[in-house]
Amino acid sequence: MGLAQAQLAGPLSTATDPDVARAQALPPERYPRLIEIAKAAAKLGADREFRAGLDIVMAGLSPG
């Protein structure tokens, strides 16, 4: 899903991204984690965002 988003619209790393703005406008009592992630994504550069995602994938593939 992230690859498709990056191909179509670029990374979610800018504060002006409409997806980030929509996530930040959600009701905080219902979606606190999604809002937190959107705020973090707005602060990251594309390179840092990619590396953080890759670290998560690699940790999931680690045998132990």
N, C-alpha and C positions, 0 to 999 in steps of 0.2 A: 504494500500500500504506500509506503514511504517513497519507494522508487517511482511509482506512478505519479505521485504528487510532485516529486522533484522534476520529473520529466515534463509535466504539464504546466506547473506554476513556479517551480524553483523551490528552494528550501524554506522552511517555516522560520526563518531567522531574522525577519525584519519586523519592526514595530508597526509598519504600515501594511503588513500582510492582512488581507480581509479575514482570513481564517483565524488568525491570532486575535484580531479585534472581536470577531464573533464569539470566540471562546471566552474572552475576558468579559463579555457582556452577559454571559450566562448567570443564572441565580447562584450566588456563592454557597448558599446553604444546601443546594442540590448537587452541585458539581465542583466542590472545592479542589479536588486533585487536577481536574482538567484545566481549571483556571490557573492553578499553580504551574502546570506544565507549559501552558501558553505563555505565561510571563517569563519563564526560564528560556523558552525558545526565542522570544523576542530579544533577549540579551545576548544570545550566542551568535557567533559568526557561522557561516556555512561550513567551514572547515572543522570547527569545534563541535558543531552539531553532528556532522558525519562521524567524527571520531568517537563521540560519546555513544552514538547508536551502534557503531561497530564494536565498541567495548562490551556493550550489553549482549550483542549477538554472540561474541566470542566467549563470554562468561557462560552463556546458556549452552554452548557446545562443549565446554570444558568437562572432562570426565570426572572431575572430582572435587 
